[in-house]
Structure formats: structure tokens, C-alpha cells
Amino acid sequence: MSVCLVAPSPEHLVSTLMALQPRHRLGRGRPTDDAFLARTSTDELLETAHDQLRLDGYTLWTWDTGTEHVAGWMTASSDDTAMRILAPTLGIDARPAAGA
């Protein structure tokens, strides 16, 4: 199942991803260091989240919203090929959050 997210700030992105943990039985914890969040960009967090979610069999996808918000969804990694075909068909410039 895909999950949409919008993240205008690193703190919001972390909160959004943490809300997905119980639903998808993800084993990662929330960064508790506020200084870390203050010095980390949303792009860096998305890349880290993408890498960590891959360990659990998921891919975090993003697309350009034309605003400061980051929008995207999460799918099973086994659906990567289908997403690469489906997104352009729907007119969505989807990319894995790690930029791959």
C-alpha cells in the first residue's frame, strides 16, 4: 500500500515517517537529537530514510511539488519496476528519495 507524505521541514518529515512505523512494522527509531534535526536538510533525511527503508523492503519515492514541500509515497521495493513504468504514464516525475 502506498502512503502519501508532505514534509515542509525535517521535523515534520521525521514525524510523518515515524507514524508509518507501526503500520509497516518498521524497526527504526526516531532521531532524538534536536541539534541533528536542526543541521540536517530535508533532502538528507529523505536520502537516509530511503536507505533505511530499503533494509525493510520499501522504497520511498518523491516528486517535485513546485513548493517548499516534499511530497511522496512509500511502496514495496518489489514494485520499483512497476513504479518506474506507471509514474510517467500518469505524468508524475517520481524518483526514489535517494536520487537513484
N, C-alpha and C positions, 0 to 999 in steps of 0.2 A: 504494500500500500504506500502511496506517495503522501508526503506531508509537506505542506507549504510553510514557509517561514519568511519573515521580513525582519531585517536587523539593521536599524539605524546606528547602532553603537555596539562596541564589543560586549558590554554588559548585557544588552538585550539579546544578542546572538547567543551568549552562553546560557542565559535563562531559557531561551527557546529550545536550544539543543538539550538542556537538562530535562525539560518537560517530556522529551521523547524517550528518555532512558527507560522508565518502567514499561512503556508501551512496547518497546522493541527489545527489552531485556539487555540493554547495553551496560557494559561493566565499567565505564569510565566515570570518574568523579569530577565535580565542579572545581575549577581553579579557585582557591580561596584567597589568593594573594591579590588584593586590590591594586597594589603597585604594578603587578604583572599586567592586569587588565588596562591600567592607565597608559602603559607604554607599548601595548600591543594593538596593532591595527585590526580592523575587521577582516581585511584580506588575509593577514597572517593567521588569525583564528580560524577562518574558513579552510585554509590550507591544512592546518593542524587537525581540525575536525574531520576533514576529508580523509586524511591519512589514518586517523584513529578509527573512523567508521569502517574503512576498508578492512580492518582487522576483524570486524564483526560481520562482514559480508554485505555492507551497504556502500552506496555511492551518494555523495552529496553533490547536487547539481545547482548551478546558479545561472542567472541571466541578468542582463543589464536592464534596469527599470527606468533609466533616464533621470533618476533622482539620487539622493544620498543613501537611499535604502537598498539593501541587498535582498533579493528575492530568490527563492529556490525551493527545491524539494529533495527528498531522500528516497532512493529506490534500492531494491536488492541489487547487488553487484552483478548478479546473473542476468539482469535486464539491461546492462550497459549497451550492448549492440542494438537492441530494440530502441533504446532512448536516442541513440545517435541517428537512427533512421526516422523515428517518429517526430522528434522535436523540429527538425527543419520542415517536415511535411506540414506541421502546424504553424510554421512561421516563427518558431521560438529559437533564438540563438542560445541554446543550452550548452553549458560547459561544466565538466567536473570542477568542483571548487578548488582543486589543486592546480588547475590550469592545464591539465594534461590533454 
